[in-house]
Amino acid sequence: MIIDRLFNEVEKNGNVCVGLDSHLDYIPVNLKEKYQDIDEVLFKYNKEIIDKTCDLVPVYKLQIAYYEAYGIKGLLGYKKTIEYLRSIKKITIGDIKRGDISSTAEMYAKAHFEGEFEVDFITLNPYLGFDTLTPFLKYIESGEKGVFVLLRTSNPGAKDIQYLKVSPKDEYLYYIVGDKLNEIGTKYRGSCGYSSIGAVVGGTHVDEAKEIRNRYKNMFFLIPGYGHQGATGKDVSLYLNNGNGGVINSSRGIITAYKNYEDGNQRFADYARKAVLEMREDIQSESGV
Ligand SMILES: O=C(O)c1cc(=O)[nH]c(=O)n1[C@@H]1O[C@H](COP(=O)(O)O)[C@@H](O)[C@H]1O
């Protein structure tokens, strides 16, 4: 199952998920001048970062908005990047955060689990209801695909809706979501013990971290918020289990790390590698593995 592959990759390479949120403003001028087409600029930037980090990380996440924003050429850059990652056997997360009525969700599943945009995992938004998840289950059942469903997000606005107290137990709304995901996910557990239905849990809020980790022992977490959004190694390691059970995403903190160095423009991928190494060490030292 895909979750076993991810679990094993984490055992081997640690927890860092490189977020390829490749805004053109993040890309060094010399690289932008070298290639005429946006798809090539995006792909070459991503490829250099991938080539310098792939021995250190278990997985890459592409937030699709950074590609959609550049139209057809942007999406071509997305396609080329995920194809390259899959060709070198790295696990891919398409951060698409979809959620819609089931007939439409069926087409989202087809769009991102098959064809030109095929990835291993996608992110989903469950706040339109749990029926929106059904069309993805047949892909998960095949063993080859997985999902990370938003549970409690990293942004300050997470408090607006996800933290509303709801009956019957007067608990936070996100626990209703988590309990249901846990229940659906039981059927899709791999030999590692985790389910291919994982959850997104922002690392920026830590008050309930222990409770979330204990309550959802078989859930694998995608944990964003490290670095630019303020979460530290200490914060995010609260969501891990013996150093596994989660991957921690950093996007800007890795792909724009070069901006802090005078020779950064020429060596952006070297500085991405340095940022990954530092992040990996930070997490490992805090999670005690
Ligand atoms: O699903 C996500 O990946 C996600 C969920 C969440 O709660 N917070 C969050 O920041 N993300 C994504 O994680 C990435 C964070 O980027 P950086 O803040 O630059 O590391 C972006 O691609 C966000 O869209």
The ligand as a Tripos MOL2 file, in Angstrom:
@<TRIPOS>MOLECULE
LIG
   24    25     1     0     0
SMALL
NO_CHARGES

@<TRIPOS>ATOM
      1 O1         -2.7330   21.1280    2.9870 O.co2     1 LIG1
      2 C1         -1.7040   21.7850    3.1390 C.2       1 LIG1
      3 O2         -0.6470   21.3840    2.6780 O.co2     1 LIG1
      4 C2         -1.7450   22.9490    4.0280 C.ar      1 LIG1
      5 C3         -2.6550   22.9010    5.0570 C.ar      1 LIG1
      6 C4         -2.5690   23.8390    6.0960 C.ar      1 LIG1
      7 O3         -3.2720   23.7560    7.0830 O.2       1 LIG1
      8 N1         -1.6390   24.8130    6.0050 N.ar      1 LIG1
      9 C5         -0.7670   24.9210    4.9450 C.ar      1 LIG1
     10 O4          0.0840   25.8140    4.9670 O.2       1 LIG1
     11 N2         -0.8530   24.0250    3.9090 N.ar      1 LIG1
     12 C6          0.0360   24.1550    2.7150 C.3       1 LIG1
     13 O5          1.3930   23.9640    3.1340 O.3       1 LIG1
     14 C7          2.2600   24.8660    2.4480 C.3       1 LIG1
     15 C8          2.9530   25.7650    3.4590 C.3       1 LIG1
     16 O6          3.8910   26.5800    2.8390 O.3       1 LIG1
     17 P1          5.0410   27.3560    3.6590 P.3       1 LIG1
     18 O7          4.3440   28.1560    4.6960 O.co2     1 LIG1
     19 O8          5.7120   28.1910    2.6130 O.co2     1 LIG1
     20 O9          5.9460   26.3120    4.2440 O.co2     1 LIG1
     21 C9          1.3980   25.5860    1.4350 C.3       1 LIG1
     22 O10         1.4320   24.8470    0.2240 O.3       1 LIG1
     23 C10         0.0040   25.5260    2.0380 C.3       1 LIG1
     24 O11        -1.0020   25.5780    1.0540 O.3       1 LIG1
@<TRIPOS>BOND
     1     1     2 2
     2     2     3 1
     3     2     4 1
     4     4     5 ar
     5     4    11 ar
     6     5     6 ar
     7     6     7 2
     8     6     8 ar
     9     8     9 ar
    10     9    10 2
    11     9    11 ar
    12    11    12 1
    13    12    13 1
    14    12    23 1
    15    13    14 1
    16    14    15 1
    17    14    21 1
    18    15    16 1
    19    16    17 1
    20    17    18 2
    21    17    19 1
    22    17    20 1
    23    21    22 1
    24    21    23 1
    25    23    24 1
@<TRIPOS>SUBSTRUCTURE
     1 LIG1         1 GROUP 0 **** ****
